[in-house]
Amino acid sequence: MDYQIDESFVLPAGYGKAVRLKTGQRLRLTNPFGTQAIDFWAFVDRDQYEFISTDNFRSVHSTIFASKETPLVSTRRRPLVTIVEDTSSGKHDTLLCACNADIYRQLGVEGYHRSCADNMHEALSELSIRMPFTPSPVNLFMCVAVRADGSLDRLLPVSKPGSYVVLQAEDDVVMAFSCCPQDVTTINGPERTPRDCQIEILSPAGAA
C-alpha cells in the first residue's frame, strides 16, 4: 500500500510535540544527524490511561529492545503501535526513564533545565490532555546495553545520519515525542548537543 504525506514539521531540539493519529495512519520520524535520542509515548485517544507500557512490552516479548519484530503494547497488553520501517540500529531502549528535573539536579545542573518529562506534559497539554504522572517512554535511537553482571551501559548513538523509523497506529492514538534535551551526558552523542528531528504524518494514498 502506498502512503502520502499529510503533514510535515520539525521536532525542535530540546522540545516535545504530540499528534493524533487514526488507526492505520503512519508517522515517519527522521534523525538528520543520527545522534538524537527521542523519548516516545502513545496513548489511546479515547482512554488516555491505556498507553504504551514498557514493562508489559518486556513481559510480552521477553526482550529489552523495541524493533520491527516487537509491536509496542499497551497497559492492556494490546498492540498500540508497530515499527513498520527502521533504518536505524534497529534496537530502541525500553529500560531508562524519561529525563526529569531530579536527574539534572543530580547531574549538578543549577536552575531549570528542560526535560523529556516536562516536554511530554507540555506537548499533551497542547491537545488539552492532562496526565498526573509520566509513563516510562520508549527511547528511540537510544543505545543501552545490559552487561554480563546486570549493570547498564549507556552507549554512544550508532544510527547513521538520516536514519528514520516509521510508526503505524494500531488504534486511534495520541503519539507524544520529546527531542531529548540532554546536554550533560553523551546520550545525544559525544558533542552533547541536542539536534532537530523531522516528523511526517502519512496516510494511505487516496484515503478520505
Helices and strands as residue ranges (DSSP letters): E 3-11, E 16-21, E 26-31, E 38-44, E 47-51, H 54-61, E 65-66, E 72-73, E 79-86, E 92-93, H 101-106, H 116-125, E 138-140, E 144-146, E 152-154, E 163-169, E 173-179, E 197-204
